[in-house]
Amino acid sequence: MSGQTLTDRIAAAQYSVTGSAVARAVCKATTHEVMGPKKKHLDYLIQATNETNVNIPQMADTLFERATNSSWVVVFKALVTTHHLMVHGNERFIQYLASRNTLFNLSNFLDKSGSHGYDMSTFIRRYSRYLNEKAFSYRQMAFDFARVKKGADGVMRTMVPEKLLKSMPILQGQIDALLEFDVHPNELTNGVINAAFMLLFKDLIKLFACYNDGVINLLEKFFEMKKGQCKDALEIYKRFLTRMTRVSEFLKVAEVSGPSFVAKATRTCVKHSVWSTGHLAHAQDVLA
């Protein structure tokens, strides 16, 4: 299916009549065209999140409404548009999403219109779970891991151990939800799933930088902690090691499928933590 359908045009026209320019832009961004949301519509919505007179709950509700469509294309594009606004829009957009009890209820979504609909429905279910987890993480932390400052003087590197031990499992949960998208290069077959994958890839780079910072902070303070805290830190580090393979596999998909800048980011942004397996064994001996 290509091009805007009559339904797309009618929906956009209805919002034009009612004077809702934001809702009209949401409809334009989530048409039945099998391509990623158009940049001009995303840019308009990003700017709208910065306008004090724009009703953020109404914008979000329009996106949620589009996500109840029966077409995998419309639903997938509604998720991509929401993710784009969570990343690039004013922070009050993700703040509102985090304040809601529920976001996307798509665990049973299935487009039976054809084989492509079946295939894409799987990724829609996984993608919606990640966006729900991203908003849930924000609610628990009161900040977006992907947006905070990274590096030696970043949020995770300077966080006190008590808070860090509570924060790391939340971050791990968000990374796990992202990795569960679990797409392979031969499944990136259209502009919609490609747009989603690129947003996920960029999130993973930023989340992993936070994750690495947090692990380094924990391990630097390891021998200053109480024994109970040391055990918790060690478990977090073990889980970090098990995720390394999954993260690498996800980034290999990006390297195979994406442009050269993706490959470059893969090589430069993902670094192992400061501890080796030898350090881990030594820490276990201390706690034994």
N, C-alpha and C positions, 0 to 999 in steps of 0.2 A: 504494500500500500504506500503510495507516495502522494504528495500534495495535500493541501488542506481540504478536509471534507466539508460538506454542506453543514454538518453539525458544528464543526469548528467555527465556521463563518457566522452561524446563527448565535452561538454562545458569545462570541466576541461582540456581535452587534447588540445583543441584549444588554451587555455591560456598557456599551457606548451610549445607549438610550438612557440608562439609569445614571450615567455620569461617573461610573466607577472606572477610572483610568487604570488603577492598579489591578483590579480584577480582570480587566480587558488584557493587560500585559501578561498576567498569569495564564490566561487562555491562549494567548499568542505563543507563549513559551512552551505550552503543553499540547500542541496540536497533534494530529494523527500522522504527521510527516515523520518518516523513519529517518530521523537525523537528530543530533543533539539540539537542545534549545538554542535559538539564535542569540548571538551576542548582544544585539541591540535591545532585545527584550530583557535579558539578564541585567544589562547595564542600567536600564530604566528601573528595574526592581531594586537593584542595589542602591541607587540614588534615592529611591522612595523610602528605604529603611532609615535614611539620614534626615528625612523631612519630619519635623515635629508634628505636622498636621496629618500625617498618614497614620491610619489605624492599623497597627501591626497585627493584632488579633484577627482582624478582618482579612488581611493579606494571607495569614497562615490558614485561616478557615477555608479560603478559596483554594489553596494548595491541597488541603486535606480533602476537599470536595472532589478535586480533579483526580486524587488518588483512589477514589471509589469507582472510577470509570471501569468498564469491562474490558477495554483495550489495553494490552500490555504496553503499547507505545505511549499512550497518555499517562498511565500510572508511572511508568519508568521515568518519563520526562518530568513529572511532578516531583518525584524523589530527587532527581538530578538538580532541578531548580531549587528545591528546599536546601539541599546540601550546598549548592553554590552560595546561597544567601547566608547559610550558617558560617561559611568560611569568609566570604567577602563583604557581607552586609554589615550594617551597624550592629554592635553587640546586643542591642536591645531585642533583635530578632531571635537570637539563640536564647537569650534570657527568658523571653516569652515561651518558647518551646519547652524550656527546662521547667517552667512553672506549671505546665499542664500535667495532669495525671496520666494521660494517654496521648500518643502521637499517631503513628501509623499502625493499623491493625490489619496487616496483610499476610499473616502467617498461613492463611489458607487460600491466598490468591492463586487463581489459575485461569489463564486465557485459553479456551479450548478451540479457538478459531483456526488453528493450524499448528503444524509441527514447530514453527518458529515461536508461536505463542506459548507452547508448552515449555520450550527451552528457556525463553526469557523470563517466564514466570518464576522459575527456580531462583534466578538472580535477583528478581524483584523482592522475593521473600527474604533473601539474605541481606540485601541492601537496606531494606526497611528496618531490619533488626539492628544493623549497624547505626543507622541514623537515630533510632530510639536510644541506643546505648550512648551515643555521643551526647545527646541531650541529657540523659540520666547522669552522665559523668559531670556535666556542667552543673547540674542541680546539687550534686554532692560536694563539688569542689569550689563552686562560685567563680570558676574561670575555665577557659577552654585550653586544654593541654597543647593544642596545635598553635595557639596564638601567643603563649607566654614566652618570655625571654629564655633563650637557651645559652649554654656555655658556662664558663667558670663562675660568672656572677649571675647566672640565671636562676629561675624559681626553684627548680628541682635540686640544683647543686647547693643552694643556700638554705634549703628547708631544714628545720630542726628534726632530729631523728623520730620523735614521737609522731609528728604529723606525716613525715615521709613514710613511715611504716603503715599508716592508714591510707595514704594516697596511692602508693604503688599498686596494690591490688585493684584499685579502681582503674588506673591506667592500663594495667594488664588486661582487665576485662574489656576495655574499649579496643585495644589492639587485637585481642582474640576475636571480637565480633567483626572487625575489619578483615582479618585473615580468613574468616569463614566465607567470604565472598568467593574464594577458591575458583577463580576463572583460569582457563588455559588459553594460550594464544589463538588456537583455532576456533575458540568460542567468541572472540571479539570480532563479530561479524557485521556490526552496523554502528552507525554514529551515536546511537543512544547509549548502548552499553559501553562504547569507547569513552564517551563523556563521563560516565559514572566511574569507570576504571581510572581515568586520569585524576579525578578528584580524590579517589581512594588512595592512589599512589602518592599524591602530594601530602595527604593526611598522614600516611604511614611514615614518610620521611620525617615529618615534624614530630609525630608521636614517638618514633623510635629515638630521635635525638633527646627527647624528654626522658624516655625510659633509660637510655644510656647514662644521662646526667644523674638520674635518681640512683641507679646502681652504683655509680662511682661515689656518690655522696655517702651511700650506706656503707660501702666497703672502706672508705677513708675513715669513717667514724666507728668501724666495726669493733675495734678493741677498746673503745671508750664506752661501749654500751653495756647495759645489764645483760646477764646471761639469757633471760627470756627474750630480750630484744634481739640479741645475737642470733638466736635460733630462728626468729621470724625473718631477720635479714638474710640468713642463709637459705631459707626456703624461697624467698623472693629471688635470690640470685640463681638458685637451681632452676626455677621456672623461667628466668631470663635465658639461661643456656638452652633450654628445650625449645624456646621460641625462635632462637637464632636460625635454625634450619628452615622453619616455616616462613620467616621474614625473607630470607634469602631466596626461597622458591618464588615468593610473590614478586620480588624485585626482578627476578630473572624473566618473568612474564613481561614486565615492563621493558626490560632491556631488549627482548626479542621483538616486541610489538611496537614500541614507541620510537620517537625520533632520537637523534643523537644526544640531545640534552638530558633525556631520561636515562640513557646509559651512563652518562657522565655523573648524574646525581646518584645513581646506584653505587657507583664506585667510590664516590667521595663522602657521602652522607652516612653510610652505615659502617660503624666502627665497633669493634669488640670492646668490652669493658677493660678496665685496668688490671683485673685479676685473671690469672691463668688457672688451669686445673690444679696445679701444684698449690697455689694459694688456697683454693677451695678445700683440698685435702688437709692442709695445715689447720684451717679454721675448724674443720670437723673434729680434728684431733683435740683441739683446745676445748671444744664443747663436750667431748666424750667423757 
